[in-house]
């Protein structure tokens, strides 16, 4: 039965529409049926995608935030539904991604009784989200949801969780939304810019490091052009390789897991680090060993939208709390009166050498396969992944040339990549979306292949199957050689698995066969008869990571 107008549920949906939300990812539940009913009346404005697990839905919503800059919206039911979705909230927190998780909740009148699936969401999500709350007054629905948008988008971006008591959703929702939320954005002080200019003008070995979220295309283009014009070497933070083209003449590489040793040395030797947007957390700083706090006090200029991140770990010489895009646009107007062309040339040459495919012992050379992807896929192809050693090959040997093409979790969440690829295809149906997933990684959310088939989301996944949980196995062999416990996997036939869902699938056992297999899978996703596709790529666990083998680890 349809609801009367102006309920809290309808005001919630109206606020989503006013703020430009065109897709909701969910697993339905009886606790928020009123919201689902309100969504039924706006199918021309908001597409509802039902997922097969709340983790998949949350990951899809998080990826939506990365791809659009708008908060990704996920809806799940109470108790188990919310806890399943927590992985997406954690990724949104670590990755600084705007996201709103709406959770159906027990009736407000039953709170505190230990009711069926009752959870205190403020307590559970208080450390994961920027703000966790419960809608307790229906007349304030628009106020609460608008605050969620503002909180998710302002400062260091991140997730918000709102619990929705089912009895509140049927009550009068109060005033309607008037206009979209416009997040507040801080700019750089002209005096600060003058200081940066002076410091750059005196620097002999400067480096620009970019990272974080909330970037506009205009800003990344402007700061990329500026740095290249000056010959200022640029490094990108962990899993932010798409902020500028990796083909720029001053691109030095990325500071992730297993970075170029020469890049690490250049960062350590820099007499000025201009860091914009990046927190400079554990992974980019190689376990907090890349920088030295006594040195950063003289050499680090740190710009970040969240003031709580400035001075959190590293003592800066200069610091500013400012929107990354506004800061980049301002910095791109600076003329330091000198250039560093020789250093740019040398750093990019180091990057080129490091990303040249290497020799492996197995029949499938992942470095050549990933380089082939970069050679044949359009520049705007979204490349997604979850977590595992397979990603080290992708990150090192695939070159990103366009914005919003690396959709990957800095949180290290397994199972992220395939849901993210579906979102990429939903947001940009005219572009290709390719997920590179490990076997253990893919099986955590592989059931979302059913979602892909149901909605005609024709993404492609390359399942890299080495029969082991590679990252853990590598560390296991390093610390406890030959004592293999818990890391071996017995996998399904992924071709038959995909075909059972109605997808196209093909197996590949040799490097020389990969181009043909990839071409067949890409072709299968195209046209009116297109469908999701899977390439089952069989690799050797011996080639456990770029430049590392199990045999070598055992002999250390």
N, C-alpha and C positions, 0 to 999 in steps of 0.2 A: 504494500500500500504506500502510495506517495506521501511524502511529508508535507505539512503546511509550509508556506513560505517563511523565511526569516529565522529558521532554527539555527542553532549553533553549528550544526553540521553543514548547512548551506552557506553560512557566513564564512566558514573555513574554506570551502571550495571557491567561493567568490574571491577571497583574498589571494588564493593561489593563482587564479586567472588574472587578476589585476597585476600581479607581480610577474607575469610572463611565463608561468609554469605550464608547459604543454604536454608533459608526460609524468605519470605517477607509476612507480614500480611497487608491487605489493604481493603479499600472500593474504587472501581475504580471511576475515574472522568475524564471528557473530558480534564481537564486542564493539565493532565500528561499522555495523551495517548501515547506520544512518548516513555516514559519510559516503559509503559506496552507492547508496541510493541517490544522494545528491550528485555524485559523479555521473550517474546514468543520464541525467538531464543535460550534461555538457559534453557529450561525446565528440562534438564538433570542435571543442576547444581543448580538452584534455584527453590524451590517450592513456588508457589504463592497461598496463602490461602485468599480467599475473604470472608470477615466477613459481618454480617448483620447490624452492626452499628460501627461507628468509635471508640466509647468507647471500644467496644469489641476488635477491631483490635489493639488499642493502649495498652490495658491491656495485650493482647497476646504477643505483642512485648516486653513489659516490663518484662513479665515472662520469655521470651526467654533470656533476658539479665541475669536474676537471675540464670537460669538453665545452661547456657553455659559459662558465663563469657565474651561472645562477645556482642557487641551492638545489641539489638533487633531492627529490621528495620520495620517501619510502613510507609505506603504510603496512603495519603488521599487527597481529593480535597480541593479547596480553601474555604474560608468563613466558612459556617456551618460545613463542613467536618473537618476543622482544630480545630474549637472551640469544637466540639464533642470530638475530640481526646485529648484535653487538660488534661483530667483527668489522662490519662496514663503518660503524661509528668510530671504532678504534683507528681504522685507516684514515677516515676523514680528519680525525684529530691529529695524527702523526703527519699527514700529508698537507695539512692546512687547507682542506677542501670544504667549501660551503655545502651543507647538507641539513635537511630536517627530517627526523624520524618521528612519525606519528604512531603512537601505540594505543590500541584499544585498551580500555581499563575497566575494572569492575565498577559497579555503580558507586557513586560517592557515598550513598547512604550505607553501603556495606564495608566501607574502608575500616581497617583495623580489626576486622573479625577473623582474619585468616581465610578469606573467601577463596573460592576456586580460582587458581592461577593469580592470586593477589601478589603484587610486587610493589615495593616503594621505588619508583623510578628515579626520584631525586637521589636516593641513596645509591642505587645500582649504577646509574650513569653519571653521577656527579663528578667523578674523576676522569671520565672519557669525553664528556661533552663540554662545550663552552657554557652551556646552560641547559639544565634539565628541570622541567617543571610539569605541573599538572593543571589542566583547565578546570578550575573550581567554580568560576562564575561565568555562566553562559553569555551574559551581556558583554563580557570583555573578550570574546572570541577573537575579534579582529585585532584588538590591541595586542593580545598575546601572540598571535601568528605574525603580525607585523614586527613585533619585537624579535621574534625568531629570525626573520629575514635580516633585520638590522644586525643582530648579534652574529649570525653566520657570516655576514659579508664584511663587517667592519674590523679594523685592526688585523691581527693574525686570524685569517678565516678558519672556520671550523664547523663542527656539527652541533645541532640543537636537538633535544629530545622533548617531545610534548606528549604527555599521557592524556587520553581522552575518555573520561568516565562516560559509560554508555547512557546513563540517565541525563547527563548534562547535554549531550548531543541533540536531544529532542526538545530542549527548552528554547525559549526565545533567545536569538543570538545577538540582540542589540544592534547598534548602528552598522551600516554597510561600509565596506572599504571605499575610500575616496580616490586615492592615487597610489601608485607603486612606491615602495620604500626606496629612497635614494641614500645609499650608505655614505657616511661622512668619510672623507679622505684627506689626510694631512699632506701638505707639500713641504719642500725643503726651504729653509730660511736662506735668503740671499747671502747673508754673512757666512753661513755654513758652506754654500757653494764656492764662495771666494776662498775659503780655507782649503777646500778640496783642490781647487785650481792651483793654488800655491804649492800644496804638497805634491801634486802630480808633476808640476814643473821642475821640482827638485829631485824627483825619483829616478833612479838609474835602472831598477829592476821591478817595475810595478806589474801587478796582475789584477784583472777584473774578474770577480767571481759572481755569477748570477744564480739565483735559485728561488725557491718558494712559489707561492701561488698568487693569483689576482692580477696577472699581467695582461695588458692589452696588446694587440698585434702592433699598433702604432708605436708603443713604447719599446717593444723588443726590436723592432726594425730600426728605430731611431738610435738606440744605444748600441746595437750591432753595427750600424753604419759608422757611428762616431768612433767606436773602438777600432774598427778596421781602418778607418781613415788615419788614425793616429799610430797604427801599428801596435796598439795596446793588446797584449795577449789576454784571451778570455777563456776561462774554465767554467764549466757548468757543474752545479751541485748534483747529488745523487738522484738519479732518475728524473732529471730536468733537462735531458739532452735536446729537447725540441724547442728550447727558448730561442736559440739562434741556429742558423744553418751550420752543420758540421763541416761544410765545404768552405766556409769563410777563411780567408788567408791568414787570419790571426787566431783561429780556433785551436786551443791547446788540448782539449779533451775534457773528460768528466771525472769528478772526484767521487767515485762510487766504490763498490767492492772490487778489489783487484785492479786498481787504476794503473796507469802507465808509471813505472818507477821514475822516469825522467820528469814527468809532470809533478810528482810528489817532491822531487828535489828542487824543482823550480819554485814551487810554492814556499818551501822552507827557506829558500835563498832570497825571496822577494823582500825588497826594502819598503814596499807599500802594497797592501792588499785592500782594494776597494771592493767591498762585499755588499751586494744589493739583493735583498729579498731572502737570502739564504740564512738559516739559523746557525749553520756551521756546527751541526750536531755530531753524533758519534760516527756515523758512516762516512760522511764527507771528510772528517778529520782523522780517519783511520784509527778509531778508538781513542780519540782525543790526544793523539800523538803528533799530528801534523803541525800544530801550532804550539807556541810557548807563550804563556801568559805574560811573562816579563818582556818578551819581544813585541807582542801585540799591543802593549801599552804605547809603543812608539810607531808601530807600522800598520795597525788595523783601523780602517775607516769603515764602520758598520752602519748600514741603513736597513731598517726592517720596519714593517708596519706595526708590529707589536712591541711596545716599549718594554714589556716584561722579558723579551729575548735579548735586549741590549745589556751587555755586562753580565748575562746569566752564567756564562762559562768563561768567555774571553774578555779581558780588559781592553777596551778600545782606546785608540788615540783620539778619535772623533766618533761621535755616534749621533744618529738622528732617527726619530720615530716618524716614518713617512711612508705613504703609499708607494709601492715599488714602481708602478708605472709613472706616476707623477715625478718621482725621483729620477727615473731613467730619462724622461723627457727633459728635465732640467739639466742633468749631467751632460746630455748630448749637445748642450750649447756651450760647454766649457772649451776654451782654447788654452791649453797649458803652455803653448809656445815651443813645443818640441814633439818628437815622435820616437818610436821604438821599432822601426821597420825590421831591423836585423833580428831582434828578439822574436818578433811575430813570425818571421820566416823560419827561424830555428824551432820554435815551439810547434808550429804546424807541421814541419818536417818530422819531428818526433811523433806527432799524432799519426801522420800518414804511415810511418814505419810500424807503429804499434798496432795499427788496424789492418795491416796486410795479413791475409790468411796464413796460417801456420801449418806445419806437418803434424799429423796424428797417426796412431797405429791402427785404428779401426777402419772398417769399410766405409763409414760415414764420417766425413770431416765437417763438423759443425761450423767451423770458421768459414769454409767455402760456401756452405749452404746459406749462412746469414749474409755473407757478402753478395751472394746471388739475389737474395731478397731485395737488398738495397739497389741492385743493378736493374731489376725488372719491374719493381712495384712503382706506381706513381708516387710522386713526392708527398701528396696529401693523404696517403694511406695511413690509417691509424694502426699502430703496432702496439699490442697489449701483451702483458705477461703477469704472472703471479710471482711466486718465489721458488727458488731452487737454483742449483748450479747451472742448469740449462740456460738461465738468464744471463750468465756471465758471457756466454758466447754471443748472445744477441746484443748485449750492451756494448761489447767491445767491437764487434765487426759489422754492425748495422749502422749506417750513417743517416741521421735525421736531417731533412732539408726544409721542413715546414713546421709551423706551429701546430700544437695540439695533435701531434702524431706519436708521442710516447705517453701511453696511458698505463702507468705502472705504480705499484704501491711502495712508497718509501717505508711503510710499516712492515714490509716483508711478509705480507699475508699470502699464504698459499690459497689457491682457488680464485684469486681475483681476476686473472686475465680473461677467462672466457666470458663471464658476465660483462666485463668491461668492453669486450669486442662487440657484444650484442648492443650495448648502449651506443657505441661509436657508429654502428650501422643504423640505429634508430635516429640518432641526431643528424647524421649525414648519409642518407640512403643512396646518394649518388656516388659515394666514395667507397673504396675497398676498406675492409677491416680484417686484420690478420692477427690472431692470437698465437703466440708461441708459448706452449705449456709443457711442463714436465709430466711424466706419467702419474706420479703421486699428486702433483699440483692439479692436473686436470680432473682427476677422479673426485676431488673435493666439491666441484660444482659442475661436473660433466652432465648432470641431469638437466641442466638448463638448455641442453640441445633440444629437449622437448619444447621449451619456450621458443627457441629459434624457429623450429618447424611450424609451431602453431601460428606464429605471427609473421612468418615469411621473412625472418631476419637472416639474410644470407651472408653471415660472416664465415670466415675460414679459420680453422684451428690446425696448427701443426703440433701433434703430440710427440714429444721427444721421449722415446721409451728406452731407457737403459736398465730397467728392472730393479732400480734401487732409489732410495731417498738420498740423492746425490750429495747435498750439502752436509747432511749428518754423516753419511758414509765417509766423506772426505775427512771430516774432523775425527771421526772414529778411527780411521786408518792412520791418521797423523798421531793421535794420542794413545791409541790402543791397537797397534798393528795386528791385523789378522783376526782380531776378536770381533767378529761380525754378529751383532745382536740387534734385531728389530729394524734393520734398514733394507733387507731384501724385500722385493715386491713380486707377487705373482699376478700379472696383469691379464685382463681380457684381451681378446682379439678386437682391437679398436675399430677395425674395418667393419666387422660384423656388428659391433656395438652401435656405430653410427648408422649403419644401414637399417638397423632395427627401429630407429627413430624416423627413418625416411630421408636421411641425409646422404650425400655422395661421400664416398670414402675410397682411399687408395693407399697401398702400402709401399714404402720405399726402404730399401736395404743398402743402397750404395750412393755415394756422392754423385756419381755420373748420371744416376737416374732421377735425382732430385728436381732438376729443371723440368723434366717431362711430367713428373707427378704434380709439381706445383702448378704448372700450366693447366693440367687437366682439372685440378681442384678449383682454380680461379675461374675457368670456363664454366664449371658446373654452377657457380653462384650467379652467373649473369643471365640476363634476358627474362622473358615472361615465365619461363619454366625453371628459373633458377631455384636453387635450394642451398641450405647450409652444406658446408663441405669440411672434410677432415683428411689430413695427411698423417698417416701413421709412420713416423720416422724412427727406424730402429738404430740405436747407437750403442756403443760399447761403454760399459761402466769403467773400463780401464782408462779411457780418456775422460777423467772425472771433472776436469776443468781446463781452461786454456793454459797450456804449458805445464800441466800437472797430470801425473798418472798414479794409479794406485800402487803400481810397482815402485815408483819413485818415492811415494810417501812412506812405504814400508821400509825403505832402505835409509831413510834419514836418521 
